[in-house]
Amino acid sequence: MSPNLGIVRNVVIIAAIAAIIAVVPGGGPGASVLTQAVVLAFFAGIGWFATIVYRQRRTDLYSLGDRRRLILYVAAGVAVLTLTGTHRLWTTSPGRIAWLALIAGSAYAVFAVLWSARRY
């Protein structure tokens, strides 16, 4: 099968699924449930990945010291809470600015801890 036929086949499959969702009664709510399930599976995968990385790098985290480790954990917590509230924050202009500031501040804190840890 040529690469172009594979692309066409994939587009036809996606179009057929979209048509089924549009035509079948209750397709919209069903698609919403499916989307939520995929999002939850994605977040579960991120949590699993974070757990594995934490277990592999536990000694590196403890070697940071209490202050830097606290900054790292607080920055991760702020980022998680900000991502959780994305929908509510993006409804207003000040919320968007706050969202960007919180994410940027969390990223800066993580990178500052990494930079200071690598200086030694």
Secondary structure, 3 states (H helix, E strand, C coil): CCHHHHHHHHHHHHHHHHHHHHHCCCHHHHHHHHHHHHHHHHHHHHHHHHHHHHHHCHHHHHCCCHHHHHHHHHHHHHHHHHHHCHHHHCCCHHHHHHHHHHHHHHHHHHHHHHHHHHCC
